[in-house]
Amino acid sequence: MRIVAITNQKGGVGKTTTAVNLSACLAQRGVRCLLIDLDSQGNATSGLGLAKEEGGSIYSALVEGSDPHEVIRSTRLPNLSIIRSHQELAGCEIELAQRGNHLTRLREVLDQLRQSNHFDYAFLDCPPSLGVLMTSALAAADEMLVPIQCEYFGLEGLSSIVQVVQQIRDCGVNPNLLLEGIVMTMYDQRANLANQVVNDVKSYFAEVIYNTIIPRTVRLGEAPSYGKTIVEYEANGRGAQAYRALAEEFMARRANK
C-alpha cells in the first residue's frame, strides 16, 4: 500500500475535491483505495454523503491505540473505502503534540494497514494548515500530491509546502518523502493570470507537474452538497473528464517507474 498525502497549507485550492474525485476515479479503474479524512471539518466525509460520527475517525487509533481497521467503512463505490472525520480530530492535534512521538504516530498506525494488504493506495486528505496532523501526514507518506489553484497566491502556498517537505526530509523523520506531483486546479482558460501561473509552475516544476489541469466548473462545486463525487453527479461533464484523465495519468506514471 502506497500512502499519498494530498496537501496544501492554503485552503480553498481543491485539495478535498481532488482527494475525493481522484480516489473515486481510481476505484472505478479497479484500484483498491482508502481515503482517510484527516481534516476535522470533515469535507471529504460529507462530500461522499457520509455522517461524521464520534468514534468514527482515526482519533482513537492515534490517541488510544485502537485498531485502525475498526473505523474503516465501505462506500457505495466499489473499491473505495474511507476512514471518516469528526470534530474530535481538532483535539487530537493538542494531544499528539504532547507526545514525544507525535511526528511518527500516524506512520505507526498506517503501518498496521500496510501489513493487512487490503488496499493499493491510501490517500490522506490533510487539513489546510501546518499543524501536527499535516506534518504527521508528511512524515507517514510515501509521496505527496499538491493541488494548486491557478492564481497568484497558489504559488506562495507551493513555496511554503516545498520548504516543509525539505524540513521533514532533513530532520530524518521521512528522508524518502517524494514530491510526486502538482495538480493545477480551478483553471479558467479565459483568465490571463491562470495561464501565467500554470506556465510559471511548469518552468520550476516541469518534472512533477501533471499535464491534466482541473477546470473551474459549477458542477464540481455542487457535487459535494449532494454527497456525490463528480463522476456520479455529472459523469460526462468537464470536471469528471478531467479527474478521470488525472487518474489515468496517475497510474501511467507508476507504470513507467
ABEGO torsion letter per residue (X at the ends): XBBBBBBBABBGAGAAAAAAAAAAAAAAAGBBBBBBBABAAGAAAAAAGBBBBBGABAAAAAAAGBBAAAABBBBABBGBBBBBBBAAAAAAAAAAAABAAAAAAAAAAAAAAAAAGABABBBBBBBBBABAAAAAAAAABABBBBBBBBBAAAAAAAAAAAAAAAAAAAAGABAABBBABBBBBGBBAABAAAAAAAAAAAAAAAAABBABBBBBBAAAAAAAAAGBBAAAABAABAAAAAAAAAAAAAAAAAAAX
